[in-house]
Amino acid sequence: MSTEPARITHLMGGRLWDGTSERTSEVFNPASGDVTGRLDLASADLVGEVVTTARTAWEAWANTSLAKRTQVLFAFRELLNARKHEIAALITAEHGKVLDDALGEVTRGLEVAEFASGIPQLMKGGFTENASTKVDVYSIRQPLGVVAVISPFNFPAMVPLWFIPIAIASGNAVVLKPSEKDPSAAVAVARLWTEAGLPDGVMNVVHGDKEAVDALLTHPDVRAVSFVGSTPIARYVYETATAHGKRVQALGGAKNHMLVLPDADLDLAADAAINAGFGSAGERCMAISALVAVDTIADELVEKLTDRMRKLRTGDGTRGCDMGPLVTGAHRDRVTSYVEAGVGEGAALVVDGRKDEFDGGDQGFWLGPTLFDNVTPQMSIYRDEIFGPVLSVLRVKSYEEGLDLINANPYGNGTAIFTKDGGAARRFQNQVEVGMVGINVPIPVPVSYYSFGGWKDSLFGDTHAHGMDGVHFYTRGKVVTSRWLDPSHGGLNLGFPQND
């Protein structure tokens, strides 16, 4: 018996929108292929209304004491922790990742909320008494105003949580534009802010496609934009928003390499490659998609990978499987086309995920873990960000050749090296041209008090996500030079101050 898809709509001023949308899009359960929701898509005019609501709310929130802001942050953190299993279930229902993975996503977002709860310490300025005679100089940090967060489908809760707690704690108002593919988790998290005591209008959610995005990128009252997505769109967001005078952090795509040296623990390396390559069906910007193996151990490593892949179970994320479906049928077809291209270009298809058996609906968006060997840098499965469960093995003769391969790649998001040689590891962390580096750690996502971000085509803008970079991104510095005069002052002097 089929059920009517649920309506999913915007959140503005603390309430769900009660208007009528001229355009909608479908939201699927990837494990069954069923349409479970119909999402209202905003017009540019509606985006303008949401931004105006946020701008009005911001004026009071910016003047709210740090003590009160901190109370809201702590309350939000407790609510999110209490509801994390509910949020995880929403993620699995619309994204498809297994429940444990979805719960881990929410937990990593919790870490940023905890970090932002320390905002009084993080926003402290400096003070210098008597910098010049009876002149004091001090610095302060102030919020920007309305900021936009445009988040991707692959982490519908965690990525917004990288940005929003810090933006709100710093005194800004937020307009979130989540992915159209899996929006329900973002709305559920946003509603917790109201329950935590955040004034209406400080946290808003607007759904939409390019029309909504462009409206945010060009609206004069949006002061900053945080974005995570593919490199072409990240470049577009950066160029468009900066052309309209906005501060931008646009995190783009990735082609993450894992270099395995001959002295590495190959069982550890194989486990790590499987976890990092196929977790969340490879739909992670930090997924390992290029395994770079030195020739002498490549055959043994591929054998260990193959053995582990045979034991993986792909299916509905609520059934205790290891890996879930891809997010949409169109994306599944796109990833499958890369498997076909890899075969056509001459790579050795060791494990063909198209032939797996799947524990889920017949119409689910399935593709099992897939392994290619003898991949070369000229092949499309290496050049492009596939964003699916496809792991490519490239063989090199030495550490130096592996390093050169990684540094020549246009992406620079994350990388890892597996070795028992501390000297080689230290050399790698110094020489590799990548923003986040793991040493015997396959997915080096930093903890919340360090910043997340890549190099090269993986980042547009100078500021990474969360950590102190996040605090600085959502605030502006101001320096005040102050002198309290004696009853009689020194008279007129047209010269430049000499700092006596």
C-alpha positions, -999 to 999 in steps of 0.1 A, spaced: 0 0 0 16 33 -11 14 64 10 12 100 -1 46 116 -1 51 141 28 54 178 22 88 192 31 89 230 32 109 261 43 115 272 79 114 310 84 109 331 115 107 299 136 78 285 117 72 262 87 62 281 56 24 280 49 24 293 14 19 275 -19 49 265 -40 47 267 -78 76 242 -81 85 211 -62 109 182 -64 108 146 -53 127 131 -24 134 93 -25 141 65 -2 172 52 -20 169 17 -6 134 12 -21 133 38 -49 100 51 -35 91 88 -35 87 97 2 86 135 0 77 165 -21 100 194 -15 89 230 -20 114 249 -41 118 286 -34 116 314 -59 141 343 -57 113 365 -42 108 340 -14 145 338 -7 144 376 -4 116 373 22 137 348 42 168 370 41 147 400 53 134 379 82 169 369 91 182 405 88 155 418 112 162 391 137 199 396 135 198 431 148 187 420 183 207 388 183 240 406 175 234 427 207 226 396 228 252 390 255 277 362 251 263 347 283 229 344 267 243 331 234 262 304 253 231 293 271 214 287 238 244 268 225 245 245 255 208 239 252 210 232 215 239 207 221 219 188 247 188 186 224 209 175 195 225 148 216 191 136 229 176 135 193 206 122 175 191 88 168 160 105 153 182 127 131 202 96 120 171 78 110 160 108 88 195 107 71 193 70 64 158 73 50 167 100 24 205 95 19 207 58 22 238 55 44 237 29 71 224 39 105 257 36 123 273 59 97 244 84 100 248 84 138 285 91 134 277 120 112 255 136 138 281 129 165 308 147 146 284 177 142 279 176 179 316 183 184 313 216 166 284 226 187 305 219 218 334 239 203 310 268 196 298 267 232 331 282 242 325 313 221 333 339 249 369 326 249 371 323 212 360 359 205 383 375 231 402 404 217 435 419 229 442 450 250 473 472 252 474 498 279 494 530 274 504 521 238 511 558 236 509 583 264 475 578 280 464 560 248 450 524 250 446 502 220 423 471 219 408 447 194 373 433 192 355 409 168 320 416 157 294 395 137 288 400 100 250 399 98 231 374 77 252 345 64 242 317 40 251 281 43 247 259 11 252 223 20 256 190 0 236 158 1 264 135 14 264 149 50 229 165 54 234 171 91 272 172 97 281 198 71 255 224 82 267 217 118 303 225 107 291 261 101 259 271 118 268 267 155 298 289 151 279 315 129 251 317 155 274 318 185 293 346 169 261 367 167 250 361 131 217 351 116 217 321 92 199 311 61 206 274 53 200 260 18 203 222 22 205 197 -7 172 189 -24 180 152 -23 178 148 15 165 179 33 146 165 62 175 161 86 185 197 81 150 209 89 148 188 120 181 201 133 171 237 125 139 233 146 160 223 176 174 258 177 140 273 184 135 247 211 168 257 226 157 293 230 171 309 198 150 339 188 127 334 158 144 343 125 180 338 136 180 303 121 161 298 88 159 270 61 151 277 25 149 249 -1 156 252 -37 177 248 -68 199 271 -88 173 299 -86 175 299 -48 213 296 -47 217 325 -71 194 346 -50 215 340 -19 248 347 -38 236 380 -50 213 394 -22 228 425 -8 220 416 28 238 383 27 273 391 40 290 357 37 285 323 21 297 289 32 295 262 6 304 225 2 300 206 -30 316 198 -63 346 218 -76 327 233 -107 299 246 -84 323 257 -57 342 278 -83 309 293 -95 297 301 -59 330 318 -51 332 338 -83 295 349 -81 294 357 -44 327 376 -43 317 396 -73 288 408 -52 311 417 -23 306 387 -1 331 368 20 332 332 7 345 298 18 337 273 -9 349 237 -3 350 218 -36 357 182 -48 384 157 -41 404 128 -54 420 115 -22 450 93 -25 463 67 0 500 59 -4 510 24 9 548 19 13 565 -15 13 570 -15 51 533 -9 59 511 -33 79 492 -45 49 463 -59 69 459 -25 85 462 -8 52 436 -30 35 411 -25 63 417 12 61 412 13 23 380 -6 25 366 16 53 377 48 36 367 37 0 333 22 6 319 38 38 288 58 29 290 42 -6 320 63 -14 298 95 -12 323 114 9 346 142 0 372 125 22 367 91 7 398 73 -5 393 67 -42 429 63 -54 451 37 -37 487 42 -46 507 10 -39 544 5 -44 550 -23 -68 566 -48 -45 535 -51 -23 507 -42 -48 497 -78 -56 494 -88 -20 475 -57 -11 450 -62 -40 445 -98 -28 437 -86 7 413 -60 -6 395 -85 -27 391 -109 2 376 -82 24 353 -69 -3 337 -104 -8 325 -102 29 308 -68 26 270 -67 25 253 -40 6 216 -32 13 190 -12 32 208 10 58 183 0 85 191 -38 82 226 -39 96 243 -39 62 279 -26 57 270 -3 28 238 14 16 226 25 -18 236 55 -38 215 86 -32 195 87 -64 190 66 -95 206 93 -117 237 93 -95 239 55 -95 237 55 -133 265 81 -134 288 61 -112 280 29 -132 290 47 -164 325 52 -149 328 15 -142 320 9 -179 345 36 -189 372 20 -167 368 -13 -184 368 4 -218 400 23 -210 419 -9 -201 419 -9 -163 416 -44 -147 382 -48 -131 390 -70 -101 356 -67 -83 325 -57 -102 299 -41 -79 273 -42 -106 270 -80 -101 264 -79 -63 233 -92 -45 216 -64 -25 195 -67 7 169 -41 -3 141 -32 -26 143 -42 -63 140 -5 -73 167 7 -49 197 26 -63 223 -1 -59 259 -5 -68 282 -27 -48 319 -20 -39 340 -20 -71 378 -24 -74 400 -16 -103 437 -24 -106 464 -12 -130 448 22 -133 468 50 -149 465 88 -145 451 92 -180 420 72 -173 387 90 -164 382 68 -133 413 85 -120 409 120 -134 373 126 -123 357 127 -89 333 97 -92 317 100 -57 307 64 -55 320 30 -43 348 27 -69 384 22 -56 413 25 -81 447 10 -75 476 27 -91 511 11 -90 543 31 -85 579 22 -82 588 43 -51 578 68 -25 590 96 -47 569 85 -77 538 82 -54 544 116 -39 548 132 -74 515 115 -85 496 130 -56 511 164 -59 503 165 -97 466 160 -91 445 192 -93 427 183 -61 442 187 -27 415 178 -1 427 148 19 454 121 17 470 94 38 502 74 40 506 40 55 541 31 67 561 21 98 588 45 89 585 77 110 610 95 88 590 88 56 558 98 73 573 131 85 587 137 50 553 130 35 534 154 58 559 181 49 561 176 11 525 166 1 504 194 -13 472 185 4 452 203 31 445 173 54 470 145 59 466 111 77 495 90 89 482 55 92 447 72 94 427 68 62 401 96 67 419 125 84 389 147 92 401 171 119 384 174 152 363 205 157 389 227 172 411 223 141 399 235 107 386 214 78 397 223 43 418 214 13 442 230 -11 442 236 -49 409 229 -66 394 216 -33 390 251 -18 380 285 -32 387 312 -6 413 314 21 392 302 51 386 266 61 356 253 80 351 252 118 379 257 144 393 292 148 391 296 110 353 294 114 352 320 141 373 344 121 352 338 90 320 347 107 333 378 125 351 410 115 380 425 134 380 460 147 408 479 164 399 508 188 424 534 198 412 552 229 423 583 249 405 598 279 416 634 281 426 653 312 406 684 319 430 704 297 443 690 264 474 698 245 459 722 220 460 720 182 485 699 164 482 691 126 511 666 125 507 629 122 506 611 156 541 601 166 533 576 193 551 594 221 
